[in-house]
Amino acid sequence: MNLDWITPADRVKQLPPYVFARLDELKAHAREQGLDLIDLGMGNPDGPTPEPVVEAAIAALRNSANHGYPPFEGTASFRAAITRWYHRRYGVNLDPNSEALPLLGSKEGLTHLALAYVNPQDVVLSPDPAYPAHFRGPLISGGDVYKIRLKPENDWIIDLADIPDHIADRAKILYFNYPNNPTGATAPREFFEDLVAFAHKHQILLVHDLCYAELAFDGYQPTSLLEIPGGKEIGVEFHTMSKTYNMAGWRVGFVVGNSRVIQGLRTLKTNLDYGLFSALQSAAETALNLPDSYLEEVQNRYSTRRDFLVRELGELGWNIPKPKAAMYLWAPCPVGMNSTDFALSVLQQTGVVVTPGNAFGAGGEGYVRISLIADCDRLAEAVKRLKEANIGYQRQMVATGML
């Protein structure tokens, strides 16, 4: 029977393959061939969820009151915990009844925000490279995505001067993300102040993805958009429990900020889902109330891995700056190789999985992202394999005749 007439909508057909789904296929094939994979591809934190969070989830599961549909706007208790966390971390006062909304993970919220606010042909500004949800959500919505090229010479920080006035005047939304995925870049407070002024001037909604809010090192404290005067009036900020609290599979996130924008997203979500399971909200509330000693353990874990891998890769010829936040190294590919070919070569020769930079947009070409999601002994094994396969920045340049 010919079923060629069953075709997906144009909005689906125009989407390029999602690189992490493709990586999963390649990893499955490699495992079938017997390779012992060291997966440093996805930003999937290793280790267990904190025990108090697990115990809170178990207790909530045993409470039959949590087994019905949750409130569309989330439980009052979790929303209050979110706003208390923001006040404790950033000194920001938020109304839990109108300025905070639980989500099924921040990726869901970032994408659905575009569905709630982007009409066909609306201009949406997105950095390049960027976390794919920042530009794929607007694409699904039919928006016209204008990509702002991030440059290493500007430390991967958006240069507002690169946005022409006629584009800025048409733009409806600007997505951004510091600490940054995939580059690990951080932006100073002055950048946030300039961006808020820029957005007010051009009447642009700011959407800040702050999912690495607590993965900061060496005394660095990330900036919240909402602590900038005028930021809450013109923006929203997304957060996730996935990274800091090892809760990636739990799918818990939230958005805070401008009440009007949050109400629009809530209205859309009431037509798409029934909200986040109340038991998970109870567990997430427990996570937000964990003592700072837990946070320090997490920060020390990732900074130790960062220091180790930067040093070891340096001996193989890579000069990688130490990121002050997030959980990634942004490593240049050897000259003469694009990011996909290099990532595939590393996988096939060593069983080490890294993410090609072009997965995050054309601006990521020439780099690979390495996730710090394995202990140092496993990272040492990855480096050992790279050495044995004669894979290194300078070595690869010699092999391709570039040196």
C-alpha positions in Angstrom: 0.0 0.0 0.0 1.4 3.4 -0.9 1.2 5.7 2.1 3.3 8.5 0.7 0.3 10.8 1.1 0.9 10.6 4.9 3.3 13.5 5.3 4.3 15.6 8.4 3.5 19.3 8.5 5.9 21.7 6.9 7.0 22.9 10.3 8.3 19.4 11.1 9.8 18.8 7.6 11.9 22.0 7.8 13.6 20.9 11.0 17.1 19.5 10.6 17.8 16.2 12.5 18.2 16.7 16.2 21.9 16.0 16.8 21.4 14.3 20.1 19.0 11.8 18.6 21.5 11.1 15.9 24.2 10.7 18.5 22.1 8.1 20.3 21.9 6.1 17.1 25.7 6.3 16.6 26.3 5.3 20.2 24.0 2.3 19.9 25.8 1.2 16.8 29.2 1.6 18.5 28.0 -0.5 21.5 26.8 -3.2 19.2 30.3 -3.4 17.9 31.6 -3.9 21.4 33.1 -0.4 22.1 33.3 0.7 25.7 31.9 4.2 25.3 32.9 7.2 27.4 30.0 9.4 26.7 30.9 13.1 27.1 28.3 14.2 24.6 25.0 15.3 26.2 24.8 17.5 29.2 23.5 14.6 31.2 24.7 14.8 34.8 26.2 11.7 36.3 25.5 10.4 39.8 22.4 10.0 41.8 19.8 12.6 42.7 20.3 13.9 46.3 18.9 11.4 48.8 16.6 14.0 50.5 15.0 14.8 47.1 14.4 11.0 46.5 12.9 10.6 49.9 10.7 13.6 49.4 9.4 12.1 46.1 8.8 8.7 47.8 6.8 10.4 50.6 4.8 12.4 48.1 4.1 9.3 46.0 2.6 7.7 49.1 0.2 10.6 49.6 -2.9 9.8 47.5 -3.7 13.5 47.4 -0.9 13.9 44.9 -2.4 11.3 42.5 -4.9 13.5 40.8 -4.4 16.2 38.3 -2.1 18.9 39.6 -3.1 22.6 39.4 -2.3 24.0 36.0 -0.2 26.8 37.6 1.7 24.4 39.8 1.3 23.8 43.5 1.3 26.8 45.7 4.1 25.3 47.8 6.5 24.8 44.9 5.8 28.2 43.5 6.5 29.7 46.9 9.8 27.7 47.1 10.8 29.1 43.7 10.3 32.7 44.7 12.1 32.2 48.0 15.0 30.7 46.1 15.2 33.7 43.8 15.1 36.1 46.7 17.9 34.1 48.5 20.1 33.9 45.5 19.5 37.2 43.7 17.6 39.5 46.1 14.7 39.4 43.6 11.1 39.7 44.9 8.6 37.7 42.9 4.9 37.1 43.3 4.4 33.3 43.6 0.8 33.7 42.3 1.6 35.4 39.0 5.4 35.5 38.4 6.4 31.9 38.7 5.2 28.8 36.7 6.5 25.2 37.0 7.3 23.4 33.7 7.9 20.0 32.4 11.6 20.8 32.1 13.0 24.1 30.8 13.3 22.8 27.2 9.5 22.4 27.1 8.9 25.9 28.4 11.4 27.5 26.1 9.8 25.9 23.1 6.3 26.5 24.1 7.0 30.1 24.9 7.7 30.5 21.2 4.4 28.9 20.3 2.6 31.2 22.7 4.2 34.4 21.4 5.6 34.0 17.9 3.4 34.5 14.8 4.6 33.4 11.3 7.2 35.8 10.0 7.8 37.4 13.4 11.5 38.1 13.9 13.2 36.3 16.7 16.8 37.0 17.7 18.9 34.0 18.7 22.7 33.6 19.3 24.7 31.3 17.0 25.8 28.9 18.4 23.0 28.3 20.9 21.1 25.6 22.7 18.8 24.2 20.0 15.6 25.0 21.7 16.4 28.7 21.5 16.0 28.7 17.7 14.0 25.5 17.0 11.0 26.7 19.1 10.7 29.8 17.0 11.2 27.8 13.8 8.4 25.5 14.7 6.2 28.5 15.4 6.9 29.9 11.9 9.1 32.7 13.1 11.9 34.3 11.1 15.0 33.6 13.2 17.8 36.1 12.9 21.0 34.6 14.2 23.5 36.7 16.1 27.0 35.2 15.4 29.0 34.8 18.7 32.7 35.3 18.2 35.6 33.9 20.2 37.3 37.3 20.0 34.4 38.7 22.0 34.5 35.8 24.5 31.3 34.4 23.0 29.2 37.3 24.3 26.5 38.8 22.2 27.7 42.0 20.5 24.6 44.2 20.3 26.2 46.3 17.6 26.0 43.3 15.3 22.2 43.6 15.3 21.1 46.1 12.6 18.6 48.7 13.8 16.0 47.7 11.2 16.2 44.1 12.5 16.0 45.2 16.1 13.0 47.3 15.4 11.2 44.3 13.9 12.3 41.8 16.5 9.8 40.5 19.0 11.9 38.2 21.2 15.6 37.7 22.0 16.7 34.4 23.4 20.0 34.3 25.3 21.9 32.1 27.8 24.7 33.0 30.3 26.4 30.9 31.6 26.3 29.7 28.1 25.6 26.3 26.5 27.6 25.3 24.5 30.6 27.6 24.9 30.7 27.9 28.7 31.0 31.7 28.3 29.9 34.0 31.1 28.7 37.6 30.6 29.4 40.5 33.0 26.6 42.4 34.7 27.3 45.3 32.4 26.2 43.2 29.4 22.9 42.5 31.1 22.4 46.2 31.8 23.1 47.1 28.2 20.8 44.3 26.9 17.9 45.5 29.1 18.3 49.0 27.8 18.5 47.7 24.2 15.3 45.7 24.7 13.4 48.6 26.1 14.6 50.8 23.3 13.4 48.3 20.6 10.5 46.8 22.6 11.9 43.3 22.5 10.9 40.5 25.0 14.0 39.0 26.6 14.1 35.3 27.3 17.0 34.2 29.5 17.9 30.6 29.9 19.6 30.4 33.3 19.8 26.6 33.6 23.5 26.8 34.9 22.7 29.3 37.6 24.5 27.3 40.3 27.2 25.6 38.4 29.7 28.4 38.9 33.3 28.2 40.1 36.2 30.2 41.5 33.9 32.6 43.3 32.0 33.6 40.2 28.3 34.3 40.7 26.0 34.3 37.5 23.7 37.3 37.0 20.0 37.0 36.8 18.2 39.1 34.2 15.6 39.8 36.9 18.0 41.5 39.3 18.8 44.2 36.6 16.5 47.3 36.9 13.9 47.0 34.2 14.7 43.3 33.5 11.5 41.8 35.0 9.4 44.4 33.2 10.6 43.2 29.8 11.7 39.6 30.3 11.4 36.1 31.7 14.0 33.7 33.0 14.0 29.9 32.7 15.6 27.4 35.2 15.9 23.7 35.4 16.4 21.1 38.2 18.3 18.9 35.8 21.9 20.1 36.1 22.6 21.1 39.7 20.4 18.5 41.3 21.1 15.5 38.9 17.3 15.4 38.0 17.6 15.4 34.2 15.1 12.5 33.8 12.6 14.0 36.3 11.7 16.8 33.8 11.2 19.6 36.3 11.8 23.3 35.5 10.2 26.7 36.0 10.0 30.1 34.5 9.8 33.4 36.4 9.5 37.1 35.5 6.9 39.2 33.7 3.5 38.1 34.8 1.8 38.9 31.5 4.2 36.7 29.6 3.9 33.9 32.1 0.1 34.1 31.8 0.3 33.7 28.0 2.5 30.6 28.4 0.2 29.2 31.1 -2.8 29.7 28.7 -1.0 27.7 26.0 0.0 25.0 28.4 -3.6 24.5 29.7 -4.4 23.5 26.2 -1.4 21.1 25.8 -0.7 19.4 29.1 -2.0 18.9 32.6 1.0 20.3 34.4 3.8 18.7 36.4 3.1 15.7 38.7 2.6 17.1 42.2 4.9 14.5 43.7 7.7 15.8 41.5 7.0 19.4 42.5 7.3 18.3 46.2 10.7 16.7 45.4 11.9 19.8 43.5 10.8 22.0 46.4 13.1 19.9 48.6 16.0 20.4 46.2 15.6 24.2 46.2 15.8 24.1 50.0 19.0 22.0 50.2 21.8 23.6 52.2 24.6 25.4 50.5 27.0 22.6 51.5 25.4 20.4 48.8 25.9 23.2 46.2 29.5 23.5 47.2 30.0 19.7 46.7 28.5 20.0 43.2 30.6 23.0 42.3 33.8 21.3 43.6 33.0 18.2 41.6 32.7 20.0 38.3 35.6 22.4 38.9 37.9 19.5 39.7 36.9 17.8 36.5 37.4 21.0 34.5 40.8 21.6 35.9 41.9 18.0 35.2 40.6 17.9 31.6 41.9 21.3 30.7 45.4 20.3 31.9 45.4 16.9 30.3 44.1 18.2 26.9 46.6 20.9 27.1 49.4 18.3 27.0 47.8 17.1 23.7 48.0 20.6 22.2 44.6 22.1 23.1 44.7 25.6 24.6 41.2 25.7 26.3 40.4 28.5 28.6 38.9 27.4 32.0 35.2 28.3 32.0 33.9 30.0 35.1 30.6 28.2 35.0 28.5 25.5 33.3 29.6 21.9 32.7 31.3 22.0 29.3 34.6 22.6 27.6 34.5 24.2 24.2 37.4 22.8 22.3 38.6 23.8 18.8 38.7 21.1 16.1 42.1 20.5 14.5 42.7 22.7 11.5 41.3 21.1 8.3 38.5 19.1 10.0 34.9 20.1 10.5 33.2 19.4 13.8 31.1 16.5 12.6 34.0 14.6 11.0 36.2 15.2 14.0 33.6 14.0 16.5 32.9 10.9 14.4 36.6 10.2 14.1 37.0 10.4 17.9 34.1 8.1 18.4 35.2 5.5 15.9 38.8 5.5 17.0 38.4 5.8 20.8 34.8 5.3 21.9 34.8 8.8 23.4 31.7 10.7 22.5 31.8 14.5 22.1 29.2 16.8 20.5 30.0 18.5 17.2 29.7 22.3 17.5 27.6 22.6 14.4 24.8 20.9 16.3 24.3 24.3 17.9 24.3 26.2 14.7 26.7 27.3 12.0 28.5 29.5 14.5 29.6 26.4 16.3 31.4 24.9 13.4 35.1 24.3 14.1 34.5 23.3 17.7 33.3 20.3 19.8 31.6 20.4 23.1 32.9 18.2 25.9 30.6 17.6 28.8 32.2 17.2 32.3 29.9 14.3 33.2 32.4 11.7 34.3 34.8 11.3 37.2 38.4 12.1 36.7 39.4 8.4 36.4 37.1 8.0 33.5 38.3 11.3 32.0 41.8 10.0 32.4 40.8 6.9 30.4 39.4 9.1 27.7 42.6 11.1 27.5 44.6 7.9 27.4 42.6 6.7 24.4 43.1 10.0 22.6 46.9 9.7 23.1 47.0 6.1 22.0 45.0 7.0 18.8 47.4 9.9 18.3 44.5 12.4 18.5 45.5 15.8 19.6 45.2 19.3 18.4 48.8 19.7 17.1 49.2 16.0 16.2 46.1 16.2 14.1 47.4 19.3 12.3 50.6 17.4 11.5 48.6 14.4 10.2 46.6 16.6 7.9 49.7 18.4 6.6 48.8 21.7 8.2 52.0 21.8 10.3 
